[in-house]
């Protein structure tokens, strides 16, 4: 059984790469400042807890979408 990126996927641990890409659309390139990543995700409809996790990332600059994913999973 596979998920197709529905809205319930924004809880961090269950987030898949395609959903993350949807929330990050509009970011021109990485590395990017975490505030830019957070505000872009928020503008694209990301859940509030996801935006907050990005804003609370341990680094000011996120090097890649993979690093954003790690921040969302609490590994930044």
PASE-882423 format. One record per residue (C-alpha): residue in three letters; x, y, z. Coordinates in steps of 0.001 Angstrom, whole numbers, plus 500000, padded with zeros to 6 digits. Example, Ala and Ser with C-alpha at 12.3 -4.5 7.8 and 13.67 -1.06 7.14 Angstrom:
2
Ala512300495500507800Ser513670498940507140
END
This chain:
76
Unk500000500000500000Unk501554503308498979Unk500559506846499779Unk500064509476497127Unk501157512551499078Unk497906513506500739Unk497706516371503208Unk498064514099506242Unk501673513498505337Unk502958516746506839Unk503784515352510270Unk507556515062509712Unk508242511352510053Unk505672510369507440Unk506635513038504926Unk507640511712501525Unk509987513363499043Unk507291514334496538Unk505253516087499233Unk508359517928500404Unk509131519003496831Unk505592520373496552Unk506054522493499680Unk509482523704498523Unk508433524713495007Unk509594528228494284Unk512983527918495956Unk515379528681493127Unk518373526762494435Unk520103525343497473Unk521772526199499740Unk518978528421501050Unk518425530317504279Unk516121528389506589Unk513737531361506866Unk513361531406503069Unk512660527663503116Unk510162528023505977Unk508279530945504431Unk508171529253501015Unk506808526061502574Unk504229528105504490Unk503149529909501295Unk502739526534499607Unk500383525291502305Unk502737523290504510Unk501348522406507957Unk502339524784510755Unk504335522147512624Unk506448521552509520Unk507166525269509093Unk508094525512512771Unk510504522569512521Unk512249524212509574Unk512523527490511493Unk513970525587514469Unk516611523771512406Unk520045523757514014Unk521613525549511053Unk520795528909509448Unk521405527556505942Unk519972524357504519Unk522195522773501887Unk519644520578500092Unk516098519233500166Unk517558516193501920Unk518818518442504702Unk515329519959504994Unk513957516427505347Unk516502515700508094Unk515459518871509936Unk511828517806509713Unk512728514417511165Unk514673516012514014Unk518130515102512729Unk519505518549511894
END
